[in-house]
């Protein structure tokens, strides 16, 4: 999926001489049609194998070209979406302009601990969060903590808003209320559950979610 939500597909025609993986074919097709920024990518195996993870070469290409792209992976706990850069946290990056750069010291800093905790958002929520119209988010297996936080929007360039988490309430998906939905710009709890299923396909009504309330920290402004 490109930044403008266009979808592109690729397939790997297996051959003993090797060849590009389906992920790289899809990225090449996207670039050929003018898509230069990617939102997410997923590979699915034939014969019922389901979602499969990228190989080492694919991971390196992701890091070099699309470090903020989300990659959908299979895990023992179900499907998970991670940043491409997080697949190879200590990787040395290559760029078409500069070639192979020297080791970047920032690669050896854990962004999750080098400042307030991070809460990641889809970039389409940037304006409603920045304006204060959206002050709540519902998360599954993505814990937060009270106090200072960084709201990170995976746009290009990445946008970070300083904020404060003012409340965290745990509840079952089935117990979400209309008030929770309205705080996220929706109307009913059923709509909120439908949106959550779009983010977390394996979510069921008995799962526990965190309803996180936050406010933008106007004292520092946005980087």
C-alpha positions in Angstrom: 0.0 0.0 0.0 1.4 3.4 -1.1 1.2 6.6 0.9 -1.8 7.6 -1.2 -3.5 4.2 -0.4 -3.0 2.7 -3.9 -2.4 -1.0 -3.8 0.3 -2.9 -5.7 0.9 -6.6 -6.0 3.9 -8.8 -7.0 4.5 -12.5 -7.3 7.7 -14.5 -7.1 8.1 -17.0 -9.9 10.3 -19.6 -8.1 13.4 -20.7 -10.1 16.5 -22.5 -9.1 18.7 -19.6 -10.4 17.0 -17.3 -7.8 15.3 -14.1 -8.5 13.6 -11.2 -6.7 11.1 -12.0 -3.9 7.4 -11.0 -4.4 7.9 -8.1 -2.0 10.6 -6.5 -4.2 8.5 -7.2 -7.4 5.6 -5.3 -5.7 7.8 -2.4 -4.7 9.2 -2.2 -8.2 5.7 -2.2 -9.7 4.7 0.6 -7.3 7.8 2.7 -8.2 7.1 2.1 -11.9 3.7 3.7 -11.4 4.9 6.7 -9.6 4.5 5.6 -5.9 7.6 6.7 -4.0 6.4 6.4 -0.4 5.0 3.2 1.0 2.6 2.7 4.0 2.7 -1.1 4.5 3.6 -4.4 2.9 2.6 -8.0 3.5 3.6 -11.3 1.8 1.3 -14.4 1.6 2.5 -17.8 0.7 0.7 -20.2 -1.6 -0.7 -23.7 -0.6 -2.3 -22.2 2.5 0.9 -21.0 4.2 -0.7 -17.6 5.1 1.3 -14.5 5.9 5.1 -15.0 5.8 7.9 -12.8 6.9 10.4 -11.1 4.6 13.9 -12.6 4.0 17.1 -10.8 5.0 17.5 -9.2 1.6 14.0 -7.9 1.6 14.5 -6.5 5.1 17.6 -4.6 4.0 15.8 -3.1 1.0 12.9 -2.1 3.2 15.3 -0.3 5.6 17.2 1.4 2.8 14.3 2.7 0.8 11.2 2.7 3.2 12.3 2.7 6.8 9.0 4.0 8.1 6.9 1.5 6.1 4.9 -1.0 8.2 5.6 -4.7 7.7 2.9 -7.2 8.6 4.5 -10.3 10.2 3.3 -13.6 11.6 4.0 -14.1 15.3 3.0 -16.8 17.9 0.5 -14.2 19.2 -1.0 -13.5 15.8 -0.3 -11.0 13.0 1.8 -7.9 14.0 2.6 -4.7 12.2 6.1 -3.3 12.8 8.2 -0.5 11.3 10.6 -1.7 8.6 13.5 0.0 10.5 12.7 -2.1 13.6 13.3 -5.3 11.6 17.0 -4.5 11.5 17.7 -2.1 14.4 21.5 -2.0 14.0 21.6 -2.1 10.2 23.9 0.1 8.1 21.8 1.9 5.6 22.5 2.4 1.8 21.0 5.2 -0.3 21.0 5.7 -4.0 22.4 9.2 -3.5 25.2 8.6 -1.0 25.8 4.9 -1.3 26.9 3.0 1.8 27.2 5.5 4.7 29.3 5.0 7.8 27.7 3.6 11.0 25.1 6.1 12.3 25.4 6.5 16.1 21.6 7.0 16.3 21.1 3.5 15.1 22.5 2.3 18.4 20.0 4.4 20.5 16.8 2.8 21.5 14.1 5.3 20.4 11.6 3.8 22.9 13.9 4.7 25.8 15.7 7.8 24.6 12.8 10.0 25.5 9.1 9.8 26.5 7.3 6.6 25.4 6.1 6.6 21.8 2.5 6.2 20.7 2.2 5.7 16.9 -0.6 6.9 14.8 -1.7 6.6 11.2 -0.9 10.0 9.6 -4.5 10.5 8.6 -5.2 11.3 12.3 -2.6 14.1 12.5 -4.9 17.1 12.0 -7.7 15.9 14.4 -5.1 15.1 17.1 -3.2 18.4 16.5 -6.4 20.4 16.7 -7.5 18.6 19.9 -10.6 17.1 18.3 -9.2 13.6 19.0 -8.0 13.0 22.5 -8.5 9.3 22.9 -7.1 6.1 21.2 -8.0 2.5 21.7 -5.0 0.0 21.6 -4.6 -3.8 21.5 -1.4 -5.3 22.8 0.2 -1.8 22.6 0.5 -0.6 26.2 1.1 3.0 27.2 1.8 4.6 30.5 0.6 7.8 32.3 2.7 10.9 31.9 4.7 12.5 29.0 4.5 10.8 25.6 5.5 11.3 22.0 2.7 10.9 19.4 4.5 9.8 16.3 2.7 10.0 12.9 4.5 7.8 10.3 4.2 10.4 7.5 7.0 11.7 5.3 8.6 13.4 7.0 7.7 11.9 10.3 5.8 14.2 12.6 6.1 14.0 16.4 3.8 15.8 18.8 4.7 16.1 22.5 1.8 15.0 24.7 0.7 13.7 28.1 -1.2 10.5 28.7 -3.8 11.5 31.3 -5.8 8.3 31.6 -5.7 4.6 30.7 -8.7 2.3 31.1 -8.7 -1.4 30.4 -11.9 -3.1 29.1 -13.1 -5.8 26.9 -13.8 -4.9 23.2 -17.4 -5.8 23.9 -17.6 -3.3 26.7 -16.5 -0.2 24.6 -19.1 2.5 24.9 -20.7 5.1 22.6 -18.7 7.7 24.6 -15.5 6.0 23.6 -16.6 6.1 20.0 -17.5 9.8 20.1 -14.1 10.6 21.7 -12.5 9.1 18.5 -14.7 11.0 16.1 -17.2 8.1 15.6 -20.9 7.7 16.6 -21.4 4.3 18.1 -19.5 1.6 19.8 -20.2 -0.7 16.9 -18.4 1.6 14.6 -15.4 1.8 16.9 -15.2 -2.0 17.1 -15.4 -2.2 13.3 -12.5 0.3 13.0 -10.5 -1.6 15.5 -11.0 -4.8 13.5 -9.5 -3.0 10.5 -6.3 -2.3 12.6 -6.3 -5.6 14.4 -7.8 -8.4 12.2 -7.5 -11.0 14.9 -9.4 -9.0 17.5 -12.4 -10.6 19.2 -15.0 -9.3 21.6 -13.5 -10.8 24.7 -10.0 -9.3 24.1 -8.8 -6.6 26.5 -7.9 -3.2 25.0 -6.5 -0.1 26.5 -8.5 3.1 26.1 -5.9 5.9 26.3 -6.7 9.5 26.9 -4.1 12.1 26.1 -3.6 15.9 25.5 -1.2 17.7 23.4 1.6 19.5 25.3 1.3 23.0 24.0 4.2 24.2 26.1 6.9 22.6 23.9 5.3 22.7 20.5 5.9 20.2 17.8 9.3 19.4 16.4 
